[in-house]
């Protein structure tokens, strides 16, 4: 009588070390045409800032030429940029927005 022995693979008992996904900064750029109140509105609506923090970010953008609106995983950052750009084009403002990978600086 021929018997086959079945062996089971070793079961992994330790959790594998998972790497956190990279995060991306959503950046808004200053221009000479988009009203400051409109920028504050965008920061409140799409980035969930309160009125006070949105005003500070807007002033930073205005004074420095650009500013970080929020930090998100890549797919969310892409969506935020697209939402802001659609809203700006609908209201005929040239405001630009982009995203870039956050560095450990």
Phi, psi and omega in degrees: 000129183260122179246137177262135179261128179257127177250145178260147179290157177296141179267133180284122181257339179262144177286137177291148177287116181262141179267133178292143179292151179294150178254155184233138177272132172267124186243134177247141184249144179285150170216174184269000188242327185285124181295147180300321179297325179293320178297317178299317178301317178297317181296324178287312186291314188260341183241006175055034174276150172281171184304318182294311180291327178296321179294319178297316179295317179299318179294322177298314178301315182296319184278324185260347179097342177196164178197156180273127180269331181179168180232126189215165167298159188306313184295324178287319178300316178300317180296318179299314179300314180297317180298315180296315181296320177297315180299316180296316181294323179299320180267008176061043174249144183272011184307133179252150181215144178212180174220153178213153182295136178286136177258167183274015182306000000 
